[in-house]
Amino acid sequence: MPAVSIIVPVYNAEKTLPRCVDSLLNQSLRDLELILVDDGSTDTSLSLCDTFAAKDPRVRVLHTANAGPAAARNAGLGAATGKFIGFADADDRAEPGMFTELHGCALETEADLVVCDYFADRPGRAEIRKPFAGGSRVFEEVDIRARILPYFFGYAPGELAAFADCCPFADARSYVWCCLYRAALLKTNGIRFPNEKLYYTEDNLFNLLVTARAARITYLARPLYHYVEQAETFTGRFQPAYFDCRLRKYAFLSTLASQERLDVQAPTRLPRKICAETPTLLNYYAANAPSFSKKYQFVSIILHHPVIAQALEAVPSSEWPAGRLGATLTFAKRKQALPVVLACLGQKALRALKT
């Protein structure tokens, strides 16, 4: 039984996969298995995976029909034999000592989950991103329940104006590839990724399920993973169903809090989460829908949807963030689609001028 299983979903990644695999097989922690899950690739990724397996006995290859990264990761979880589980994406890379440090930290602190900082690599520069503020620490169960878990469901009264600073691990920086998980915790609780394609949220919901069961979480304030920001991202491939995915996420959160009887004040927190995320949602459609009429149509549908409208009514405008976010929420509450579209397009043009 290896110390760590690292699961990599692979889909048409022939250009970046060798660099990723090289960074994982050359880890200072040698006692690992690397599970490459080919997600129905149509380029040479499949043959690359088989070549890696032929050269190194630590590599295992699974071939699956294309169903997205969540399904690929679930297939990897079903095959993994390691005592701890890690993840990587095929276009990223890990620092040479990443899994030595994460594994050692997990053993030393007896943690169910270890989280580290990461680099966001862009052309010409790399920024350090921190899932938690401050230095390394251990969260005991009482801290997890009070300081981490509730933020997966939203924000308390008075926190919305500075929501991005509350708990990034439960929100914008909730990724599985900067984490190491105790395999027994995942297996005992049957923790898997959501089956549906939710875009942007599979990692977040997986980490929520882990956090809800973890007895101890350790944060290692060191950047050990390189997330490579590609020009061809989710926002570059317009997904009309993105709003429906957001609605399913909110329903998932509400149902989970109720069924698991989690003391997270979901009815109060969730509307604030929706308010925090609505400007991003509106901007996605206003910036990426293929025509002005489609932009207006999508934005109007969002503004009139009961889930969005009720959240905007439930949270006092005095709690909203200042500046552009607050202005967008004001337009949204009034169901004024045209000002929302024009404001988002203006911001997009401004960003283009700065680049």
Sequence and secondary structure as in RCSB ss.txt:
>XXXX:A:sequence
MPAVSIIVPVYNAEKTLPRCVDSLLNQSLRDLELILVDDGSTDTSLSLCDTFAAKDPRVRVLHTANAGPAAARNA
GLGAATGKFIGFADADDRAEPGMFTELHGCALETEADLVVCDYFADRPGRAEIRKPFAGGSRVFEEVDIRARILP
YFFGYAPGELAAFADCCPFADARSYVWCCLYRAALLKTNGIRFPNEKLYYTEDNLFNLLVTARAARITYLARPLY
HYVEQAETFTGRFQPAYFDCRLRKYAFLSTLASQERLDVQAPTRLPRKICAETPTLLNYYAANAPSFSKKYQFVS
IILHHPVIAQALEAVPSSEWPAGRLGATLTFAKRKQALPVVLACLGQKALRALKT
>XXXX:A:secstr
  SEEEEEEESS TTTHHHHHHHHHT S  SEEEEEEEES SSTHHHHHHHHHHH TTEEEEEE S  HHHHHHH
HHHH  SSEEEE  TT EE TTHHHHHHHHHHHHT SEEEEEEEEEETTEEEEE SSSSS EEEEHHHIIIIIGG
GGS   TT GGGGGGT GGGTTT  GGGEEEEHHHHHHTT    SS  SS HHHHHHHHHHHH SEEEEEEEEEE
EEE  SS GGGS  TTHHHHHHHHHHHHHHHHHHTT  S HHHHHHHHHHHHHHHHHHHHHHHSSSHHHHHHHHH
HHHHSHHHHHHHHHS GGGS SHHHHHHHHHHHTT HHHHHHHHHHHHHHHHHH 
